Every structure is written in structure tokens, then in C-alpha cells.
Amino acid sequence: MKRLLLWAATTAVLALFTSPAASAPASAPIIIGQAELDAAVGAGCLVKCPKADPAAPQVVGHQWQETHRLTGEDQQLNYSVWAEHSNVRGLSPIHYTLRPSNGCRYVFTSGGNGIAAAFGVKVGYTYVCDTLYNFSGTVQPGYRVRLYATDLKRVSLITVSEYAVWSDGRTEPTGRSDTGRFEQRWTSFTLTNTKGQ
């Protein structure tokens, strides 16, 4: 019985020392090539990374610029006599002064962020751009002065493009663009001085 136990113990010790797991050092290093390391970590910087060159040009902002405009013909909406000064039956000259406003208004009826940034507007909001005119003079006896008003509308399709602005002053297109419909309305005036009834 003792011999059987001794034989079993001896066999177990021999098997332990001759197995591959027991024969290899526990802290044996694994050596791999540089190509394998680059493939594993993406050839990126891990510890001491070089700093970016501060003198190298960098993108410092973006801006939108108009790159195309298609404008249709002016449309006449209305025509009327805005004011009249008659001296047909008078015997001496009369003086007149007329100060009408052209009632200019404009609005982008469509467009996105590019249109808003390029023109500094809010799409769909109507802006005032009116101008005050001054007509003055003298109406001689037998004459009549009339000021005619013509209401007009002009429509344009405007395209703007985005550009990247670099620190060295150059700009490069980003490939983004935006198109909006621009509508403007105003009144044009014509002064006539005619003789007769």
C-alpha cells in the first residue's frame, strides 16, 4: 500500500515539472514588431505627443457670401395720381412742396440659416427701407402739376455659399450653400407740369 502511494506521488510531481505551463517562466515578455503595434493602436501618439505648430494656418471661422442672383423684371402693381397742384385759372404763380415716401419694403420669403447669416436678416420678416423725397417748385398761371405714383415689385432668387476662413487670410468653400427668394416693393414717382384744363 505504501509503495502504491509513493508511486502515485512521484508520478504527479514528474508530470508537474514536465508540463508546458510549468516549464515556461511566468513573466516571460511577449515581443511584437512595430508594424503589429501600429496596427493595434492605429499608429497614434500614446505618451509624449508633439504639439501642433502654432504658426500653421488654422480655420478661425466661417462666413456666407452671395454667389449668384437671378432677378426678374419689375412688376407694376398700381398707378395713380399721388398729388396735384392746379393753377389753370390763376393769375399769379403758386408755390408747392411735396414730400412723399417711396414706402420701400423687403423680405426673404424663403431661405435657411445661410441666407440669414449672409444678409443679417430673419427669414419671413419684413424690413423697412423707405426714402423720403422732396418735390418743390412753382406752378405758372395756366398750368397744372401732377405727381404720379407707380407701385412696383421685384423678385430675386439669391444663392449664398459658405466659406471657411483661415488664420492666414484665405478662404475656402466648404461645399455648403443656401438659396432664398428675395422680394422688394417700393413706389416710383413721376412729376409732370402740363398746360391746359
C-alpha positions in Angstrom: 0.0 0.0 0.0 2.8 2.4 0.9 4.6 1.6 -2.4 1.4 2.4 -4.3 1.1 5.8 -2.7 4.7 6.6 -3.2 4.4 5.7 -6.9 1.4 7.9 -7.3 3.0 10.9 -5.7 6.2 10.5 -7.7 4.2 10.4 -11.0 2.3 13.5 -10.1 5.5 15.5 -9.3 7.1 14.4 -12.6 4.0 15.4 -14.6 4.0 18.8 -13.0 7.7 19.6 -13.9 7.4 18.3 -17.4 4.1 20.2 -18.4 4.5 23.2 -20.9 2.7 25.5 -18.5 5.0 24.8 -15.6 8.2 24.8 -17.7 7.6 28.4 -19.1 8.6 31.4 -16.9 5.5 33.2 -15.5 6.8 36.7 -16.5 8.2 35.9 -19.9 7.9 39.0 -22.2 6.0 38.9 -25.5 7.9 40.6 -28.3 5.9 42.0 -31.3 7.1 44.1 -34.2 6.5 47.9 -34.8 4.0 47.1 -37.6 1.9 45.0 -35.4 1.9 47.7 -32.7 0.9 50.4 -35.2 -1.9 48.1 -36.4 -3.1 47.6 -32.8 -3.1 51.2 -31.7 -3.7 52.9 -35.1 -0.2 54.4 -35.2 -1.3 57.1 -32.9 0.5 59.1 -30.2 0.3 57.4 -26.8 2.7 59.2 -24.3 4.7 62.2 -25.5 2.8 63.7 -28.4 4.3 66.5 -30.4 2.5 69.8 -30.1 0.8 71.4 -33.1 2.8 74.1 -34.8 1.2 77.4 -33.6 2.4 79.1 -36.8 0.5 76.7 -39.1 -2.7 78.2 -40.6 -5.9 77.2 -38.8 -9.6 77.7 -39.5 -10.8 80.6 -37.4 -14.4 80.9 -38.6 -16.9 80.6 -41.3 -18.8 83.1 -43.4 -21.6 83.1 -46.0 -21.2 85.1 -49.2 -23.6 85.7 -52.1 -22.5 83.7 -55.2 -25.5 84.0 -57.5 -28.5 86.2 -58.1 -31.3 85.9 -60.6 -33.6 88.9 -60.8 -36.9 89.1 -62.7 -38.4 92.1 -64.4 -40.0 94.8 -62.2 -43.8 94.2 -61.9 -46.2 97.2 -61.9 -48.8 96.7 -59.2 -50.6 100.1 -59.3 -50.5 103.5 -61.0 -52.2 106.7 -59.6 -52.1 110.4 -59.1 -50.4 111.0 -55.7 -50.9 114.8 -55.7 -52.0 117.6 -57.9 -51.5 121.4 -57.9 -53.5 123.3 -60.5 -53.1 126.9 -61.5 -55.0 126.7 -64.7 -57.4 129.6 -63.7 -54.9 131.5 -61.6 -53.4 134.9 -62.4 -50.1 134.6 -60.5 -47.6 131.8 -59.8 -48.2 129.4 -56.9 -45.6 127.5 -54.9 -45.9 123.8 -54.0 -43.9 121.4 -51.9 -44.5 117.6 -52.0 -42.7 115.1 -49.7 -43.7 111.6 -50.4 -42.1 108.4 -49.2 -41.3 105.5 -51.6 -42.6 103.0 -49.0 -39.7 100.6 -49.7 -40.1 97.2 -48.0 -38.2 93.9 -48.5 -38.4 90.4 -47.2 -36.8 87.0 -47.7 -39.9 84.7 -48.2 -37.7 81.6 -48.2 -34.2 80.5 -47.2 -32.4 79.0 -44.3 -29.5 79.7 -41.9 -27.1 80.6 -44.8 -29.4 83.4 -46.1 -29.9 84.7 -42.6 -26.2 84.8 -41.9 -25.2 86.3 -45.2 -27.6 89.2 -45.1 -28.1 89.6 -41.3 -31.9 89.0 -41.6 -34.7 86.9 -40.2 -36.4 84.9 -43.0 -40.0 85.8 -43.3 -39.6 89.2 -41.5 -40.4 92.4 -43.5 -37.8 95.2 -43.3 -38.3 98.9 -44.0 -36.0 100.7 -46.5 -38.1 103.7 -47.4 -36.7 107.0 -48.6 -38.3 110.4 -48.3 -38.5 112.6 -51.5 -38.8 116.3 -51.8 -40.6 117.9 -54.8 -41.0 121.6 -54.8 -41.4 124.4 -57.4 -43.7 126.9 -58.9 -46.8 126.4 -61.0 -47.3 129.2 -63.5 -50.8 130.5 -64.4 -52.5 128.2 -66.9 -50.5 125.1 -65.8 -51.1 122.1 -63.6 -48.6 120.0 -61.7 -49.3 116.3 -61.0 -47.2 113.8 -59.1 -47.8 110.2 -60.3 -47.0 107.2 -58.2 -46.2 103.7 -59.6 -46.2 100.8 -57.1 -43.5 98.2 -58.1 -42.3 94.8 -57.1 -39.1 93.0 -57.8 -38.3 89.3 -57.1 -34.8 87.7 -57.0 -33.5 84.2 -56.3 -30.3 84.5 -54.3 -27.8 81.8 -53.7 -25.1 82.0 -50.9 -22.2 79.7 -50.2 -20.3 79.0 -47.0 -16.5 79.6 -46.8 -14.0 78.6 -44.2 -11.8 81.5 -43.0 -8.2 80.7 -42.3 -5.9 82.5 -40.0 -3.6 83.4 -42.9 -6.5 85.4 -44.5 -7.5 83.0 -47.2 -11.0 81.5 -47.6 -12.0 78.1 -49.0 -15.5 76.9 -49.9 -17.0 74.2 -47.6 -19.4 72.9 -50.2 -22.5 74.1 -48.3 -25.0 76.5 -50.0 -28.4 78.0 -49.4 -31.0 79.7 -51.7 -33.7 82.2 -50.8 -36.4 84.2 -52.5 -36.0 88.0 -52.1 -38.9 90.3 -52.6 -38.8 94.1 -52.7 -41.7 96.6 -53.0 -41.5 100.3 -53.5 -43.1 103.3 -55.2 -41.6 105.3 -58.0 -42.7 108.9 -58.6 -43.0 111.0 -61.8 -43.7 114.8 -61.8 -45.5 116.4 -64.7 -46.1 120.1 -65.5 -48.7 120.5 -68.2 -50.7 123.3 -69.7 -54.4 123.2 -70.1 -57.6 122.2 -68.4 
